[in-house]
Amino acid sequence: MIAAIDIPVVETGRIRLRGWREADVDGLLQLLSDEDNAQFIGPMASRVEVWRRMASMIGHWSLRGYGTWAVTMAGDDTCLGWAGPWYPEGFSEREIGWALVRSAQGKGVATEAALAARKFAYTRLGWTTAVSFIDPANQASVRVAERLGAVRDGISAVHGKTVDVWRHPPPSAAGPGVHSVGGKTT
């Protein structure tokens, strides 16, 4: 028997955040076997390690009731990475996280996905604050955080590594980002 977890779909005009599928291992393998990405989101990984990491993301939904989604473009179900609210054991605060394969970077996809994820966290989960933990050398993610209106708010340790804390604006100042279409949270 397969136990299903009800992971909502979040859509914007251009992207779709959806639950994880076994086929998403391929997209995550592309992401986590890229040395430039791996330096910021964890060590380069084998297919087996990627499968375990994806299982951890699914487990986060089961344990916390929320988590990261697979990021796809509207009309194309190929997994390009992840985005979503994240608060695993050992984190000091609730995070909005994102990571994308190189081919999806530099196109506004991360900003759009993180904005939708943050809006979901504020409107559906009732969060009143959120951060993003970013390696200061990861200038692409720093630029995404800045576009989201986040401001640098100190440092923290994540998995033994010192990172910058980027504080997102509160819900009252976060602005638009998602809306409802056809009964789906978007």
N, C-alpha and C positions, 0 to 999 in steps of 0.2 A: 504494500500500500504506500502511495506517495502522499505525504501530508502537504497540502497546499497552504501557502501563506498569501493572504489577500494584500498585495502590494498595489496601491493605486497608481494609475497612469496620470502623468502630468504632461500637458502639451502646451506649447506656445505656437506661434505661427510657423516656426521653422524647425523646432526640435521636439523630440518626444523622450520623456523620462519614463521608463517602464521597468517592470520586475525582471529579474535575472532568468536566463535560460542557459541550458548546458552549452548551446552553440556559442554563447558569449565568451567562452574560454579563448576562442581564436582572437577576438578583439583585445581582450585583456592580455593575452600572451604577446601580441604586438606591442602593447603599451609597456608591459613590464619587462620586455626583453630589449628595450631601447635604452642604451646606456645613459643618454641625456635625460630621459624621464626617470629612470631608476635611481639616479643620484638624489632625487628629491622625494620619491614616494616609496622607497624601499629597494632592497637589492634586486638585481636582475634575477628573473625567476624562470624555472622550467615549467613545462605544461602542468605537471603534477602540483607544483607549488602555486601556480595560478589558479588551478581548480580549487585548491584549499582556501586560497584568499577569497575567491568568489563565494565559496560556501560560508566563509566568515561573514561576508556582507549580507548574505541571505539570513544567516543566524542572527545578525543584529536586528533585522526586521522582526524576527520571532521573539527575541528577548526584550527589545525596547519599544516595539510597535512602530518604528520608523527606521530609516537607513538610507543608504545610497541606492540610486537607480542606475541602470544601464542607460547611457546617453546614445540616442540614435537621431538621425535626421528624419524629418517627416517624410513618409513615403519610402524610406529605406531602413530596413530593420537591422542593419549592420551595427554592432556594438562599437562605439568610438571611445569608450571610457566610462567614467562614472561621475556622478555629482549627487549631493544630497546632504541632509542633516546626519550628523555622525557623533556618537558619544560613547566610544568603547571604554572598557575598564582601563583606568590609568590616566585618562585625559582629565585635565583640570577644569575644562568647560566644554559646553556643547559647541560643535563646530559645523560650519558649512564647508564641505570639501568638494574638490573637483580634480580630475586628471583626465587628459585626452591624448589619444594617439597623435603623433606628429602631423599627420595629414589633416587633422581637424583643428590644429592650433593656428592662431593668428586670424581667425575668421569670425570672432565674436561668439563662438559656440559656448566656450567656457563661461563667459559673462552671462549669456542668456540662460544657461543651465543653472548656474549658481544663483542668479536672481530668482528663477522659478522655485528652486529648492528653498531659498531663504523665505520667500513669500509663503510657501507651504508650511515651513516651520513656525512662522509667526501666526498665520491664520488658522491652520489646522491643528497644530500642536500646542499653540498658546505660548510659545517662547517669547520672552521679552528682551532677550539679548542673544547674540551669537558671535562667534569669532571664527577666524580662519588661521590656522597655524601654518606659517610659510617660512621656508628656508630663505634667509635674506639673499642668497645667491640666485634664487628662482625669480628672476626679474619678470618673466611672463606672468607668473601668478601674482606677483606684487601689482602689476598693472591691472590685472583683473580685479583684485581687491580694491584698488583705487577707483576703478570704474563703478564698482558696487557702492561706493561711498564709505568704505571701511577706512579706518585710520589706525596707524600703528599705536599699539597700547602695551608696550613692554615686551618681555621675552618669557618663554616657557620652555620646558623640556618635554619632548615627545619622543618616545622610544630611545631615550638616552642622548638625543640630539637637541642642541639649543636652536630654537626657532623664534621668529618674531610672531607676536600676537597681533592680528589685525581685527579690530573691533568693528562690527557692522552697525549701521545706524539702527536705532530702536524701531519697532513697528510703526510708530506714529510718524517717523521721518523716512521710512524705507521706500515709499512711493509705490507706483504700480508695478506689476510684474507677472501676475497671473489673473486669469478670469475663468469663468465657468462657461463651457460650451457643451451643449448636449448632455448635461448631467455629469460630465467628467470635470475633475479639478484640473484646471489648466493655468 
